[in-house]
Amino acid sequence: MVYMTASRPTRPTGSLPENTPIRTLGAHAFDFSKRVAVMAVVNRTPDSFYDRGSTFGFDSAVAAALAAVADGADIIDIGGAPFAPGPELPVADEVDRVVPVIAAIRESSDVVISVDTFQPEVARRSIEAGADLINDTTGLRNPEMATVIADSSAGIVITHSLAAPRTVYAKPSYRDVVGEVIEFLRRQANMAIDAGIPPERIILDPGHDLNKNTMHSLELTRRFSEIAALGYPVLAAVSNKDFVGETLDRKRDDRVAGSLAAAVVAIMNGARIIRMHNVRPAVDAARMTEAILGFRDPAYLRHNMGERND
């Protein structure tokens, strides 16, 4: 991919501070001042909210991950236990779900592998198997998780949520959802640094729909630039979520267009990773938005470039 090196606009809306370093995740470097990474979702769970167990089987999970790589995903996020309310999954079972998939993907690809877990032991075993990133939906509430990350070379996604995983949190309320999310993320990022995690290995996620209603998630998307102003790369996990369905009156299998719209708005306001189920359209949306922002050249130029109008 070719990026523009001259005549670029001065700091488009939502761009990261100029001193933000290039981030290295696994075998790949991402210049998030002019790059949006697409994170594909592969859930090895029978009760995932969107795919409803379609990638629960080992072979299905590996095939879905490699198909996402072929479709242009930069990161594969593997989940073995949902955040949503439900029975607690033993740590050993979660390890058995995610570690073999990590190993199989790593044998075939150098794609960045992320693991969606809030269990320190799952994180440790995943990193040993080849994971590059841990996606913690509890935002490092367990100090042991910070220790696991600090003792490795892996990155961490610090996500805002209020409830303990797999528990009900009825009618979440905020005075200022964006302000409170920012304060949580700032505090947890500082805690991570104090625990020995270098700042260049930290990514933030405001946690759309995690203990938030639709109005909260819409406001997070609208004011995403305030979260990006913290100076870390910020992830937008907007794919097929209930705030999209409730806004558009669409069921879970009919939310792709709304999800892409939310992702583009988040990118325009500073998101640099979008976590998406529908990879190919998400990649196209990300690359098109990069071009509109002046971050990359078109793949080719032909229209009205010659002596004839094409």
Beta strands, then each sheet from edge to edge (+ up, - down):
strand 1: 23-25
strand 2: 28-30
strand 3: 37-43
strand 4: 75-79
strand 5: 112-116
strand 6: 133-136
strand 7: 155-159
strand 8: 202-205
strand 9: 235-236
strand 10: 273-276
sheet 1: 1+ 2-
sheet 2: 8+ 7+ 6+ 5+ 4+ 3+ 10+ 9+
end
